[in-house]
């Protein structure tokens, strides 16, 4: 499809922006999802660069988030601030542009430097996912702002600091920003080098199942014990076998246990679930609530209901990302 001369001018204006320099500069800042100092630094740098756009720009604190420790205790989980920009909120057409500033590489990870793999191919922490995408977003918005089309279009930009760990501290901000928008664009890298990109993706939720048993000596009175590790292991197997074509379930880790001569009374099972549709998410919700009962009943006692010393509690970090299936994969 042919583009107009004004569209061609806008594209050329965007291409002339210093995107490579920005990616090199941003990638030199470690912004691993748990590196709060690095996230503070990159948030400030991005705020300065995006402040060249009109509108109101703020760095917003994340929503409170809790996690479950290996000791079975709830603990506050800190995240970095999120960048939010609002431009012409009263314009007739409203759009949303999203991205993330965090990466999967923490400050002690060996992957810290950018390098050229070959002509035109830059390798670096977060260079593609997604500091390169942020540079493209900024270049495109600056080019549109310089065109005659800007007056009728308003938009919000949300760049969150916790995408790589589930967006728990920013999900509500993104949901609010999405309201009333004609379209939303996320500047993640394409799925394949030929430019194929994803128009649908499964949801994702991380869950911690807290299993409490009863301690006993493994030699003197093991029959009095209620082994939390065994119960958590069977729960992991039951959940793994409950996957469906539309629901992947990954029991990823069990925390717990101690000396070999002690029946463990505490275990924490970590599980990731990814539903493809809202119906699959409902199935996952039922598994989350009902699945543990059978496993814990089997191992809590023999022929008797679970006792207070052998019950389970579930601490869920909820589905941070619901599934989206409106569009098929597109080029």
N, C-alpha and C positions, 0 to 999 in steps of 0.2 A: 504494500500500500504506500503510495507516494505521500510525502509530508509537505506541508506548506513551507513557504519561504520563512515565515516567522518561526515555525517550529524548528526549521533547520538552523536558524540563527540562535535560538535558545539552546539547542543541543551543542552547537559549537561553543557557545559561551560557557556551558557547563564543562565541556571537555578541556577548556583552557584554565580551569581552576587548578590550584596546586595540590591535587589529590594525593599524588605519590609522596610529596614532602610531608603531608599531614599523616599519612599512614606510617611513614618511617618515624615521625616524631611521637605519635600516639603509641606505636608498638614498642617503643623504647621504655615506656612506663609499665611496670608490672602491675596488672590490675586483675590478678586472680580473685575469684569470688570471695575468698576469705581474707584477702589482704586489704584490710580496712584503710591502712595508710595509703596504699597504692590507689585504691578506689577514690579516696578523697582527692588525691593529686590529679588523676585523670578526669574526675568530674569537674574540677576547677578549670582544667585546660579546655575541655569540651565546652564548658559554659562560655569561656572567652571566645572560642571560635564560632560557636553558634549565636553569640550575641551580635554578630554582623547582620543577622536577620531581624526584621521588625518584630514587634509584639512584646509580650511579657515573659521573661525567662526566670525560672526559679529552680533551686536545688531543694528537693523535698525529702524529708526524713522517711525511711521505710516504715511500713506497718509492723507492729510487734509480731515476732515469730518465736515459737518455742520448739525445742528439740528434746528428745529423750536420751539421756546419757547411758553409758554402759552399766552404770549403777542403778538404772531404772528411775532416775530423777528427772523431773522437768526442769529445763534450763533455758533462759533467754538466748536466742541465737541472733547475733548482730549482723546487719547488712549495711552496705553503703547507701548514700543518698542517690536519688534518682533525678535526672534532668527532665524538666517539663517546660515546654514553650507553647504559648498560645498566641496565634496570629489571626487577626480579623475574625473574632468569634461571631460577629453578626453578618458575615458574608453569606450569600444564598447557597453556596456549595461549601460543604465542610468535609475535610479529609483528615486522616490520621496517618502519621509516619512513626514507625517504631524501630528501635534497635537496642542493643545492649553494649555496655562498656566493659563488662567483665569477661575474663577468659578462664579456661580450665587450668592454666599454668600458674601455680603459686610462686612465691619469691624464692623458694629453695629448689624449684624444678630446674633441671639443667637447660631447658629450652628458654633462653632469655634474649637471644640476639636475632636480628634479621639478617638474611643472606640471600644473594641471588643464586638460584639453582641453575638458571639458564637465562638467556636474553628474554626479558618480558615476564619472567616467573620469579616472584618474590616470596620467600619463605620466612615466616616470623610469627611469634606468639600473638595470636589474635589478628594477624594481618588480613586473613580472609574472613574469619568468624570472630568479630565482624567489624573491625576498625576500618577495613576497606569499604564495607557497606556504609558506614557512617560518613566516610569521605564522599562517596557517591551521592548520598542523601543530601549532604550540605551543598555540594556543587549544584545539584539539580534545583534545590530550593532557591539558592542565590540567583541562578539563571532565570528561573520563573519570576522571581521578584523584580528582575530587571526588564521583564517583558510587559506587554500591554495586557496580558491575561490575568495578572495577579489580583486586580481589584475585586473581582467577583469570586475569588476563592479564599476561604479561610482554612486554617489547619491547626492541629496540635502535633507536637513532637514529643515523644516519650522515649528516653534512653535510660533503661533500667540497669541496676548494678548487680542483679542476682539471677539473670536468665539461665546461666549455666548450672545453677543449683535449684531450679524450679520456680523462680519468680515469686516466692511466697511473700516477700516484703513489698512487692510492686504489683501484684495481680489486680488488686482493687483499683489502683491508679490507672492501669491500662484499661480495665473494664469501664471506668467512668469516662475516660477520654474517648472510648469507642462509641459512646452513645450519640446518636444523631448523625453519624458520619455516612457519607455516600460510599466511601471506600476506605480501605486501610492497606498500607503497604509496609512490609517488613523487609529490611535490606540485608537479609542473610545471603550467603553465597549460594549460587545455583547448585543443584543436585549433581550435575555432570559438567565436565568441561565444555560441552557443546552449548551450554546455556539453558538446558532443561531445568525448570524450577518446580518446586512442590506447591500445589494448590490445595493439598489436604494433608492432614497429619493426625496421628492418634493423640489422645489425651495422655496425661502422665500424673501419677501420684506416688509419693513415697510414704510408706507406713512402718511404724514401729510397734510390734506386738510384744507387750511386756508379760512375761510368764513367771509366776511365782509358785515355787514348790515348797518343799520342807527339807531342811538339812538333816542329815544323819551321818553316822560313821559308816564308811563303806565296808568295814570288817565286822564291827560289833553288832550293829542293828540296821543294816541297809533296808530291811523291810519296812522300817518306820519312816524312811525317806520318801520324798516325792521329787523325782529327778526333773528339774526344769529344762535341762538341756535336751533330754529325751523327748519331752513334750513339745519343745520348740522345734525339734528335728522332724517329728511326725507332722506337726503343723506345716512346716516348710514343704514336706512331701505332698500333703493334701492340697495345699495351695498350688504347687507346681502342676499337679495332675488335674487341676480345675481349669486350666487355660482352655480357651476356645479359639476358633479361627479369628474372632474379632477382639480377643483379649489376651495379651501376653502377660505372664506373671513370672517375675524373677526374684526368688528368695536369694538375697545377695550376701547376707552376713548374719552370724549369730554371735552376740556378745554374752559372756557369762562363764561360769565355772571357776574352779580354783584348784586346791590340792587334790591329788588323785585319790586320797583316802576319805574324801568328803563328798556326800551326795549334794550336787549343786541345787540351791534353792532359788536361783534367779537366772533368767536368760532374757535377752532382748533379740527378737528376730526382725531383721530389716528386709523389707520387701518393696519392690517397684512393680506397679501395675500400669498397663497402657491399653486403654480401651479405644477401639476405632470409632464407635458411635455412642450416642447417649444411652441406647439400650445396653450396650456392653458395659458402660459405666455403672448402670443400675445393677448388673450382674456382679460387678466387682464390689459394689457396696454391700450386697447380700453376703458375698463370700467373706468380706472383712468382718461382718458382724456375726455370722453363723459358723463359718469355717472353723474357728478356734474351739468351739464348744466340743465338737466330737473328739478332737485330738486331746484336749485337756481332760475330758471325761475318761478317756481310755487310760491315761497315765497317772491320773490323780489318785485313783484307788481301784480296788478290785470289787466290782459289783456294787459299788455304793456311789452316791452323788459326790461331786467334788467338795472337799472340805475347805474352810477358810484358809488353811495352809497350802492349798494346792489349786488356786484359782488363777485366772488370767485377767489382765486388763489390756485394752487396746488404746494406744496413743497414736492418732492418725494425723499426719501433716496435710491431709485432705488432697483432693485432686487439684493441683495448682494450675493445670492446663486442661480444660475440657477438650474433647475431640472436635476437629473441624473437618467437614467432608463436603463442603458446598461445591468446590471446584476440583476437577480432575487435574492430574499433573499436566502442565502446559509448557510450551516453549514460547 
